[in-house]
Amino acid sequence: MADEPLKRRTRLSVAKLLVVCVCMFGFAYALVPLYDVICEALGINGRTNSVAIVDVPEDMTKDEDRTVLVQFVTRAAKDMPWDFEPMERSVRVHPGEIKAVNFRVRNRTGEDMVGQAIPSLVPGQAASHFKKTQCFCFDQQPLMANGEEVMPMIFYLDPAIPKSVNTITLSYTLYDITERTSVGGVAARQTR
Amino acid sequence: MADHHEHHAPTGWRRWLLSTNHKDIGSLYLWFSFAMFLVGGLLAMVIRAELMYPGMQVVDPDFFNQMTTTHGLIMVFGAVMPAFVGLANWMIPLMIGAPDMALPRMNNWSFWILPAAFSILIGSVLMSAFGPGNPPAPNFGWTFYAPLSTTYGPASTDFFILSVHLMGISSIMGAINVIVTVMNMRAPGMTMMKMPLFVWTWLITAFLLIAVMPVLAGAVTMMLTDRHFGTSFFDAAGGGDPVLFQHIFWFFGHPEVYIMILPAFGVVSAIIPTFARKPLFGYASMVYATASIALLSFVVWAHHMFTVGMPLAGMLFFMYMTMLISVPTGVKVFNWVATMWRGSLTFELPMKWALAFVILFTIGGLSGLMLSITPADFQYHDSYFVVAHFHYVLVSGAIFSMFAAVYYWLPKWSGVMYDKFWGEVHFWSSLISVNLLFFPMHFVGLAGMPRRYSDYALQFADYNWWISIGAFWFGISQLFLLWVLIKACFLKKGEKATDEVWEGAEGLEWTVPSPAPFHTFDTPPVVK
């Protein structure tokens, strides 16, 4: 009868559609790195460099004619029992000038912990012009019980930064990642 | 020929549980979605009871949030989507001259997953409502944004995740079935460009479902692993980003809104020509408009998140793309109006619902156009204006088209004409109350009332009182439909329907007897 070819066509169509489904499920996961790559490439979403800039251009000149106000905002995430503040709330820098600032952290608990600071910068169009040559946010921050530390951050503003930018706010949120870093961290998270 | 199948059909409850018949499964879907419509409506009544007066009277804010969340989820995944799948099951084989859906056993499975999925979701609401001390039901809004649903999600979020997975599997199986049926089982002579527009819109909807339901599944799986297995897709502490969640969600979410409206376009494109006694104006342009809406739906998702902070170029792109959608949509509205132009119009109930759809959906479309304008959206974002917008397109759009479809095809399904008096009461009562319910939301929204809060500033009090009256009225009006359906489907009372049912109706479904027999088109009809 004519049923056999119909059955075959049906199977083939189902197989094709299932492949599409699996691909689209994969696509959802592919969006994760894609999102990072696009944000990084276009310097959007307030992302600043997550790896230290090592080759500061030799011919970079300080733009003496203008200054940009860089403000620092710090915040400890929910359930993060550390004190965290910038030693200077804001600095005025010339584009092309290399500047060092310090942040102070203190572990208020009686236990050894590990923290991780995550930066975010506004306005977005300044993000790709804000270059960090050294930052505590590149690494995890282990801190002994009741320990205290001063953490440096060295940065410069690319002289090509748009003229419209005269204030930049760099915000750091400090997270508790003790359980993630310790062995069996996942298990600890489960039993909490 | 047709008879020898009959004695294989199981009877009693086995007929329904083990059914592989597209008509029975269609009926199951339709009744299930109507039940979910009433349940979701009940939750909306709780919301409106709380918002009737300023201050807290009926529920506490956390329970209010659970109501808005589950109302949205049940209406989207439980009422609108299964209703259209039910309609597809019933009508697509009849419209293309096929004996059944291509994959009858999968069809059974895709329906029977749904009651399980919704038992899980509704179970978490019942546990929260009647078990003091139990964790709240999902309370993060139907969009379940991270970190509300990850870091801060209640324990019931895992029920929610499982339930969404099941709904997704069910929708994907339904969509595969529609595509395979339409592609392989059309009667001889039924070329693609001869298919009724309802079949076309469903075919395109099914492709949208195949494309985006797996993305939703991916999103909830990431949520699950973020919550329990130490990943950090949406957690900044581990290098993730909560904004990424919004991108993935709306990449699913925007095509999803067209999944809920394209079949409605198909229904209205079937009804208006019948009662205008003229062929549909611009059939080919309708097909192309539907396809362009579907394609554009993949490049507009970020208009739901203009305020998260996006580069100017991004905002402009998503704004222009969104505005572009109004062109094919405008083509459709134009074609419906042109179909009626100089037609011999009569206004039976299906036509009344279809006309209400065209007008009210257009209002919702226009407020959508306002929302697409980025700078204006900064003001409207997350306000009641948005609530007004999407309820105009979903309630007086998608759901009104469902009502139109039910009145249009009910005589074919049940064999008797619906009760005209109670049908009219249902229509006029719903039409007036739906506008009383949703129109003032534009005003309070523009005046600054935010959505998803259990309380509001005093100046919004009078409008909210009227909105709540409209809501209770609209809710009660649906009981008239329940009566109409019981009378036609179970009591079988009413004027006997002819095979053609409507004077001007065209299409293969009107060539089979009313009620449609258990098996139809065992021998394929010939389409000229």
Interface residues (C-beta under 8 A of the other chain):
Chain A: L6 R9 T10 S13 V14 L17 L18 V20 C21 V22 C23 M24 F25 G26 F27 A28 Y29 L31 V32 Y35 L42 I44 N45 G46 A77 K78 Q116 I118 V122 G124 Q125 T173 Y175 D176 I177 R180 G185 V186 R189 Q190
Chain B: A102 L103 T151 I172 A175 I176 I179 V180 M183 N184 M185 I210 A211 V212 M213 P214 V215 A217 G218 A219 M222 H228 F229 G230 F233 A236 A237 G238 G239 D241 V243 L244 H247 I248 F251 G309 M310 P311 G314
